[in-house]
């Protein structure tokens, strides 16, 4: 057994770490809700990079980013629960696209919580908690 990380806002520090996902090269991505960011590590816990900050702008997050997933091409999807949106990044944190807004129509969310990707079918599954449903999208 091992552990790494500590309380704080520096590299390899967290305030409420939550979601974890791995890419095909075994890099680990962790959502850090209290710091409104994503941190990237190698499998041994060596810090690689981080992105995000608190806010509502592109590439920014609220302090509730519970879900994260990585597709077969290495794109990282992050759920922003309070902003009711999903942001898609490349593996170094460059924003690719954003989708979703608050509501109950298809493509809208009310406090989405988690995300899973079926790389065989190219489908992205998102739990839309307050709308009591799961929405399914196709990766392009």
Backbone as a chain_set.jsonl record, in Angstrom:
{"seq": "XXXXXXXXXXXXXXXXXXXXXXXXXXXXXXXXXXXXXXXXXXXXXXXXXXXXXXXXXXXXXXXXXXXXXXXXXXXXXXXXXXXXXXXXXXXXXXXXXXXXXXXXXXXXXXXXXXXXXXXXXXXXXXXXXXXXXXXXXXXX", "coords": {"N": [[0.839, -1.166, 0.0], [0.419, 2.26, -0.685], [0.642, 5.858, -0.536], [0.051, 9.17, -1.732], [0.292, 12.731, -2.128], [-1.135, 15.664, -0.565], [-2.842, 17.997, 1.597], [-3.67, 21.027, 0.069], [-2.825, 23.592, -2.4], [-0.859, 23.352, -4.275], [1.31, 21.685, -6.712], [0.564, 18.257, -6.901], [-0.969, 18.387, -4.658], [-4.121, 18.471, -2.943], [-7.542, 19.515, -2.53], [-10.245, 18.081, -1.605], [-10.106, 15.748, -3.535], [-11.591, 13.846, -6.181], [-12.816, 12.475, -8.735], [-11.3, 9.887, -10.746], [-9.443, 8.898, -13.57], [-7.937, 6.875, -16.114], [-5.742, 7.037, -18.941], [-4.924, 5.482, -22.136], [-2.186, 5.292, -22.096], [-1.52, 4.95, -19.518], [-1.522, 7.213, -17.914], [-2.761, 9.147, -15.221], [-5.646, 10.95, -14.342], [-6.99, 13.302, -12.183], [-9.758, 14.739, -10.633], [-9.875, 17.692, -8.8], [-11.751, 18.97, -6.623], [-11.927, 21.047, -4.68], [-9.949, 22.796, -5.494], [-10.747, 23.365, -8.011], [-9.815, 22.105, -10.457], [-7.96, 19.935, -12.727], [-5.607, 17.401, -12.247], [-2.746, 15.812, -13.62], [-0.985, 12.765, -13.588], [1.749, 10.387, -13.661], [1.708, 6.774, -13.57], [3.065, 6.151, -11.238], [2.601, 8.237, -9.585], [3.95, 10.577, -10.075], [3.922, 13.994, -10.613], [2.612, 15.507, -13.527], [1.146, 17.526, -14.987], [-1.277, 20.248, -14.711], [-4.574, 21.667, -15.014], [-7.099, 24.225, -15.266], [-9.2, 26.395, -13.307], [-10.981, 28.259, -10.783], [-14.18, 29.281, -11.805], [-16.53, 30.407, -14.344], [-15.915, 30.481, -16.976], [-14.625, 29.388, -20.218], [-12.801, 26.409, -19.957], [-12.612, 26.698, -17.254], [-13.732, 25.751, -13.928], [-16.428, 24.974, -11.646], [-16.617, 24.437, -8.076], [-17.352, 21.822, -7.987], [-16.654, 19.18, -9.467], [-17.203, 16.259, -10.183], [-17.079, 14.015, -11.979], [-14.999, 12.265, -14.324], [-13.542, 11.171, -17.37], [-11.715, 9.307, -19.862], [-11.299, 9.035, -23.318], [-10.631, 6.662, -26.034], [-8.926, 8.003, -27.73], [-7.531, 9.648, -26.139], [-8.731, 11.966, -25.225], [-9.978, 14.023, -22.642], [-12.726, 14.113, -20.538], [-14.637, 16.188, -18.534], [-16.924, 16.57, -15.95], [-18.836, 19.277, -14.936], [-20.597, 19.846, -12.323], [-22.139, 21.921, -11.029], [-22.256, 23.882, -12.994], [-23.596, 22.531, -14.895], [-22.53, 21.241, -17.213], [-20.308, 19.715, -19.658], [-16.886, 19.481, -20.237], [-14.469, 19.051, -22.73], [-11.164, 18.06, -23.157], [-7.804, 17.968, -24.542], [-5.054, 15.715, -23.842], [-3.203, 17.349, -22.565], [-4.535, 19.409, -21.513], [-5.674, 21.341, -23.179], [-8.514, 23.027, -24.174], [-11.109, 21.519, -25.983], [-13.883, 21.303, -26.638], [-17.129, 22.299, -25.387], [-20.133, 21.209, -23.909], [-23.623, 21.315, -23.085], [-25.979, 22.732, -20.772], [-27.922, 24.274, -18.166], [-30.967, 22.649, -17.658], [-33.806, 20.688, -18.816], [-34.198, 19.534, -21.256], [-33.146, 17.42, -24.041], [-29.657, 17.058, -24.118], [-29.296, 19.012, -22.284], [-28.615, 19.569, -18.782], [-29.143, 18.852, -15.296], [-27.389, 19.193, -12.709], [-25.315, 17.144, -13.436], [-23.531, 14.117, -12.731], [-21.764, 11.851, -13.086], [-19.633, 10.142, -15.468], [-19.125, 7.919, -18.169], [-17.348, 6.118, -20.662], [-17.892, 4.216, -23.515], [-15.66, 2.809, -25.324], [-15.747, 1.034, -27.419], [-18.11, 1.472, -28.796], [-18.185, 4.186, -29.089], [-19.714, 5.79, -27.46], [-20.795, 8.152, -25.024], [-21.746, 8.165, -21.738], [-23.743, 9.86, -19.458], [-24.653, 10.571, -16.199], [-27.46, 12.243, -15.298], [-28.331, 13.715, -12.773], [-30.357, 15.31, -11.244], [-32.351, 15.381, -13.117], [-33.091, 12.819, -13.213], [-32.119, 10.763, -15.001], [-30.175, 9.093, -17.579], [-28.041, 10.311, -20.0], [-27.044, 9.779, -23.373], [-24.391, 10.163, -25.581], [-22.692, 10.461, -28.749], [-19.304, 10.046, -29.563], [-17.351, 12.154, -31.566]], "CA": [[0.0, 0.0, 0.0], [1.151, 3.52, -0.71], [-0.197, 7.044, -0.663], [0.756, 10.375, -2.109], [-0.549, 13.917, -2.085], [-1.397, 16.28, 0.732], [-3.788, 19.103, 1.537], [-3.094, 22.278, -0.4], [-3.145, 24.013, -3.763], [0.315, 23.207, -5.132], [1.411, 20.445, -7.471], [0.412, 17.026, -6.121], [-1.773, 18.668, -3.472], [-5.549, 18.406, -3.234], [-8.612, 19.864, -1.607], [-11.372, 17.269, -2.053], [-9.961, 14.968, -4.769], [-12.83, 13.094, -6.359], [-12.835, 11.526, -9.841], [-10.022, 9.385, -11.266], [-9.526, 8.17, -14.839], [-6.654, 6.564, -16.75], [-5.744, 6.958, -20.399], [-4.328, 4.247, -22.661], [-0.751, 5.302, -21.793], [-1.45, 4.77, -18.068], [-1.52, 8.468, -17.164], [-3.893, 9.27, -14.327], [-6.238, 12.282, -14.251], [-7.767, 13.382, -10.949], [-10.442, 16.002, -10.396], [-9.58, 18.3, -7.497], [-12.916, 19.84, -6.546], [-11.674, 22.233, -3.873], [-9.084, 23.702, -6.252], [-11.384, 23.56, -9.324], [-8.815, 21.793, -11.478], [-7.6, 18.549, -13.019], [-4.169, 17.142, -12.191], [-2.314, 14.637, -14.381], [0.153, 12.077, -12.981], [2.056, 9.076, -14.218], [1.189, 5.682, -12.738], [3.771, 6.141, -9.958], [2.231, 9.414, -8.808], [4.771, 11.736, -10.418], [3.126, 15.077, -11.184], [2.899, 15.837, -14.927], [0.59, 18.841, -15.309], [-2.616, 20.52, -14.201], [-5.277, 22.746, -15.697], [-8.364, 24.658, -14.701], [-9.25, 27.331, -12.187], [-12.364, 28.505, -10.396], [-14.895, 30.255, -12.613], [-17.55, 29.91, -15.269], [-15.426, 30.639, -18.343], [-14.121, 28.205, -20.915], [-11.639, 25.822, -19.301], [-12.709, 26.883, -15.806], [-14.657, 24.836, -13.272], [-16.961, 25.284, -10.322], [-15.952, 23.589, -7.08], [-18.021, 20.526, -7.986], [-16.313, 18.466, -10.708], [-17.082, 14.882, -9.695], [-16.863, 12.962, -12.957], [-13.951, 12.421, -15.335], [-13.319, 9.967, -18.175], [-10.794, 9.497, -20.982], [-11.665, 8.151, -24.423], [-9.529, 5.898, -26.634], [-8.027, 8.933, -28.415], [-6.834, 10.433, -25.126], [-9.461, 13.164, -24.832], [-10.409, 13.991, -21.244], [-14.047, 14.702, -20.358], [-14.816, 16.564, -17.132], [-18.265, 17.039, -15.608], [-18.976, 20.39, -13.993], [-21.94, 19.61, -11.787], [-22.876, 23.155, -10.754], [-22.452, 24.599, -14.257], [-24.405, 21.642, -15.743], [-21.882, 21.119, -18.517], [-19.172, 18.815, -19.817], [-15.811, 20.076, -21.014], [-13.587, 18.057, -23.342], [-9.8, 18.567, -23.296], [-6.8, 16.992, -24.946], [-4.317, 15.181, -22.7], [-2.376, 18.355, -21.885], [-5.41, 20.422, -20.941], [-6.205, 22.298, -24.146], [-9.954, 22.864, -24.326], [-11.553, 21.129, -27.318], [-15.283, 21.697, -26.786], [-17.993, 22.306, -24.201], [-21.54, 21.069, -24.219], [-24.555, 21.261, -21.972], [-26.394, 23.897, -20.0], [-28.934, 23.846, -17.204], [-32.301, 22.456, -18.203], [-34.29, 19.309, -18.823], [-34.289, 19.033, -22.628], [-32.007, 16.599, -24.431], [-28.428, 17.844, -24.207], [-29.218, 19.88, -21.105], [-28.399, 18.806, -17.558], [-29.39, 19.452, -13.993], [-26.415, 18.587, -11.801], [-24.742, 15.865, -13.873], [-22.68, 13.591, -11.658], [-20.704, 10.92, -13.476], [-19.461, 9.94, -16.901], [-18.427, 6.697, -18.584], [-17.204, 6.055, -22.113], [-17.769, 2.912, -24.14], [-14.765, 3.046, -26.456], [-16.093, 0.148, -28.533], [-19.234, 2.034, -29.553], [-18.054, 5.634, -29.206], [-20.789, 6.438, -26.708], [-20.508, 8.785, -23.74], [-22.907, 8.061, -20.859], [-23.667, 10.859, -18.393], [-25.767, 10.548, -15.262], [-28.08, 13.564, -15.165], [-28.897, 13.382, -11.472], [-31.609, 15.963, -10.864], [-33.36, 15.061, -14.13], [-33.383, 11.388, -13.021], [-31.93, 10.058, -16.263], [-28.84, 8.957, -18.152], [-28.018, 10.761, -21.391], [-26.033, 9.085, -24.165], [-23.894, 10.962, -26.7], [-21.72, 9.761, -29.59], [-18.033, 10.748, -29.732], [-17.002, 12.44, -32.966]], "C": [[0.889, 1.237, 0.0], [0.154, 4.661, -0.754], [0.675, 8.192, -1.118], [-0.238, 11.519, -2.167], [-0.715, 14.418, -0.666], [-2.39, 17.414, 0.518], [-3.089, 20.366, 1.064], [-3.466, 22.568, -1.835], [-1.951, 23.943, -4.714], [0.244, 21.942, -5.964], [1.336, 19.261, -6.521], [-0.269, 17.269, -4.777], [-3.238, 18.756, -3.894], [-6.365, 19.053, -2.127], [-9.857, 19.185, -2.181], [-11.141, 16.599, -3.414], [-11.184, 14.072, -4.938], [-12.738, 12.059, -7.473], [-11.439, 11.136, -10.296], [-10.29, 8.646, -12.573], [-8.118, 7.957, -15.373], [-6.81, 6.621, -18.259], [-5.018, 5.69, -20.834], [-2.822, 4.167, -22.431], [-0.484, 5.232, -20.291], [-1.226, 6.069, -17.291], [-2.831, 8.569, -16.398], [-4.335, 10.731, -14.259], [-7.155, 12.301, -13.035], [-8.44, 14.746, -10.863], [-10.196, 16.431, -8.955], [-10.653, 19.366, -7.275], [-12.645, 21.125, -5.775], [-10.77, 23.246, -4.542], [-9.595, 23.941, -7.678], [-10.414, 23.295, -10.474], [-8.699, 20.288, -11.685], [-6.09, 18.451, -12.909], [-3.877, 15.833, -12.927], [-1.036, 14.094, -13.757], [0.508, 10.855, -13.808], [1.59, 8.028, -13.213], [1.849, 5.627, -11.364], [3.457, 7.351, -9.091], [3.103, 10.627, -9.051], [3.894, 12.776, -11.117], [3.58, 15.381, -12.608], [2.417, 17.253, -15.247], [-0.742, 19.036, -14.596], [-3.243, 21.624, -15.037], [-6.601, 23.015, -14.999], [-8.161, 25.639, -13.565], [-10.717, 27.575, -11.879], [-12.985, 29.566, -11.294], [-15.889, 29.59, -13.535], [-17.121, 30.022, -16.727], [-14.987, 29.321, -18.955], [-12.853, 27.706, -20.24], [-11.609, 26.02, -17.799], [-13.776, 25.947, -15.248], [-15.244, 25.464, -12.016], [-16.181, 24.438, -9.314], [-16.669, 22.248, -6.92], [-17.805, 19.852, -9.343], [-16.091, 16.982, -10.382], [-16.656, 13.856, -10.731], [-15.792, 13.287, -13.973], [-13.799, 11.093, -16.066], [-12.38, 10.324, -19.321], [-11.193, 8.525, -22.085], [-10.424, 7.505, -25.043], [-8.541, 6.777, -27.397], [-7.278, 9.833, -27.435], [-7.515, 11.732, -24.744], [-10.054, 12.972, -23.439], [-11.722, 14.756, -21.12], [-14.256, 14.961, -18.866], [-16.227, 17.107, -16.938], [-18.153, 18.19, -14.626], [-20.419, 20.373, -13.511], [-22.735, 20.905, -11.629], [-23.126, 23.982, -12.007], [-23.258, 23.776, -15.266], [-23.833, 21.522, -17.154], [-20.744, 20.108, -18.464], [-18.146, 19.55, -20.665], [-14.881, 18.957, -21.485], [-12.239, 18.719, -23.615], [-8.929, 17.525, -23.98], [-6.004, 16.608, -23.698], [-3.399, 16.16, -21.993], [-3.207, 19.535, -21.386], [-5.9, 21.494, -21.883], [-7.689, 22.018, -24.356], [-10.305, 22.568, -25.779], [-12.984, 21.608, -27.56], [-15.981, 21.657, -25.431], [-19.404, 22.008, -24.676], [-22.346, 20.948, -22.942], [-24.818, 22.623, -21.368], [-27.505, 23.419, -19.08], [-30.297, 23.774, -17.867], [-32.685, 20.995, -18.186], [-34.496, 18.751, -20.229], [-33.089, 18.136, -22.926], [-30.789, 17.49, -24.64], [-28.269, 18.862, -23.099], [-29.129, 19.004, -19.865], [-28.87, 19.591, -16.343], [-28.556, 18.668, -12.988], [-25.952, 17.203, -12.267], [-23.674, 15.415, -12.881], [-21.506, 12.758, -12.148], [-20.729, 10.695, -14.982], [-18.71, 8.633, -17.136], [-18.417, 6.668, -20.104], [-17.077, 4.602, -22.543], [-16.94, 3.118, -25.403], [-15.037, 2.126, -27.643], [-17.173, 0.76, -29.412], [-19.111, 3.538, -29.781], [-19.14, 6.397, -28.483], [-20.277, 6.984, -25.379], [-21.802, 8.755, -22.933], [-22.727, 9.035, -19.699], [-24.892, 10.728, -17.504], [-26.204, 11.984, -14.998], [-28.957, 13.522, -13.913], [-30.26, 14.003, -11.19], [-32.702, 15.813, -11.918], [-33.704, 13.572, -14.117], [-33.263, 10.588, -14.318], [-30.444, 9.899, -16.571], [-28.947, 9.433, -19.595], [-26.842, 10.093, -22.099], [-25.688, 9.948, -25.381], [-22.887, 10.126, -27.481], [-20.487, 10.627, -29.78], [-17.785, 10.954, -31.217], [-15.513, 12.412, -33.135]], "O": [[1.963, 1.254, 0.602], [-1.037, 4.45, -0.983], [1.889, 8.185, -0.914], [-1.449, 11.309, -2.245], [-0.471, 13.698, 0.302], [-2.731, 17.745, -0.617], [-2.039, 20.736, 1.59], [-4.308, 21.889, -2.423], [-2.032, 24.428, -5.843], [-0.75, 21.216, -5.931], [1.968, 19.261, -5.464], [-0.159, 16.451, -3.864], [-3.553, 19.071, -5.041], [-5.951, 19.129, -0.971], [-10.448, 19.678, -3.141], [-11.896, 16.85, -4.354], [-11.748, 13.594, -3.954], [-12.595, 10.87, -7.187], [-10.509, 11.941, -10.242], [-11.239, 7.869, -12.676], [-7.218, 8.758, -15.118], [-7.868, 6.296, -18.796], [-4.554, 4.917, -19.997], [-2.237, 3.091, -22.556], [0.646, 5.433, -19.847], [-0.79, 6.035, -16.14], [-3.877, 8.129, -16.874], [-3.508, 11.634, -14.135], [-8.0, 11.42, -12.876], [-7.788, 15.78, -11.002], [-10.298, 15.633, -8.023], [-10.491, 20.516, -7.684], [-13.097, 22.193, -6.189], [-10.809, 24.43, -4.204], [-8.95, 24.639, -8.46], [-10.217, 24.14, -11.346], [-9.255, 19.487, -10.933], [-5.369, 19.312, -13.413], [-4.653, 14.88, -12.865], [-0.12, 14.85, -13.434], [-0.319, 10.343, -14.563], [1.128, 8.371, -12.125], [1.256, 5.108, -10.419], [3.986, 7.48, -7.986], [3.012, 11.609, -8.315], [3.209, 12.468, -12.093], [4.776, 15.498, -12.874], [3.193, 18.083, -15.723], [-1.265, 18.12, -13.963], [-2.549, 22.411, -15.681], [-7.139, 22.185, -14.267], [-7.097, 25.701, -12.949], [-11.594, 27.145, -12.628], [-12.395, 30.622, -11.52], [-16.068, 28.372, -13.513], [-17.897, 29.687, -17.623], [-14.977, 28.28, -18.297], [-11.936, 28.485, -19.979], [-10.681, 25.562, -17.133], [-14.61, 25.421, -15.986], [-14.652, 26.354, -11.406], [-15.193, 23.797, -9.672], [-16.607, 21.619, -5.864], [-18.644, 19.937, -10.239], [-14.956, 16.511, -10.314], [-15.939, 12.913, -10.398], [-15.675, 14.423, -14.432], [-13.911, 10.025, -15.465], [-12.262, 11.488, -19.703], [-11.402, 7.338, -21.831], [-9.3, 7.776, -24.62], [-7.427, 6.339, -27.682], [-6.485, 10.68, -27.846], [-6.937, 12.531, -24.008], [-10.563, 11.902, -23.104], [-11.82, 15.907, -21.545], [-14.076, 14.066, -18.04], [-16.669, 17.992, -17.671], [-17.463, 18.092, -13.611], [-21.333, 20.826, -14.201], [-23.888, 20.974, -12.054], [-24.114, 24.713, -12.072], [-23.568, 24.255, -16.357], [-24.543, 21.677, -18.148], [-20.285, 19.704, -17.396], [-18.483, 20.163, -21.678], [-14.554, 18.041, -20.73], [-12.169, 19.79, -24.218], [-9.267, 16.341, -24.0], [-6.263, 17.13, -22.613], [-2.865, 15.844, -20.93], [-2.667, 20.529, -20.902], [-6.491, 22.476, -21.433], [-8.072, 20.893, -24.68], [-9.862, 23.265, -26.691], [-13.262, 22.247, -28.575], [-15.489, 21.064, -24.47], [-19.827, 22.496, -25.724], [-21.85, 20.547, -21.889], [-23.995, 23.536, -21.442], [-27.976, 22.288, -19.202], [-30.728, 24.706, -18.546], [-31.98, 20.163, -17.616], [-34.927, 17.607, -20.378], [-32.13, 18.098, -22.155], [-30.881, 18.547, -25.263], [-27.226, 19.505, -22.986], [-29.519, 17.837, -19.892], [-28.978, 20.817, -16.367], [-28.97, 17.621, -12.49], [-26.17, 16.208, -11.577], [-22.997, 16.241, -12.269], [-20.38, 12.935, -11.683], [-21.701, 11.012, -15.667], [-17.785, 8.288, -16.401], [-19.355, 7.131, -20.753], [-16.261, 3.851, -22.007], [-17.461, 3.551, -26.43], [-14.6, 2.413, -28.758], [-17.158, 0.59, -30.631], [-19.855, 4.105, -30.581], [-19.456, 7.529, -28.849], [-19.448, 6.37, -24.707], [-22.831, 9.258, -23.383], [-21.688, 9.038, -19.038], [-26.027, 10.768, -17.981], [-25.424, 12.819, -14.54], [-30.168, 13.318, -13.994], [-31.221, 13.282, -10.923], [-33.867, 16.091, -11.635], [-34.517, 13.117, -14.921], [-34.168, 9.841, -14.69], [-29.583, 10.487, -15.916], [-29.84, 9.008, -20.328], [-25.786, 9.871, -21.506], [-26.571, 10.402, -26.109], [-22.298, 9.191, -26.939], [-20.599, 11.806, -30.117], [-17.982, 10.046, -32.024], [-15.013, 12.628, -34.239]]}, "num_chains": 1, "name": "protein.A"}
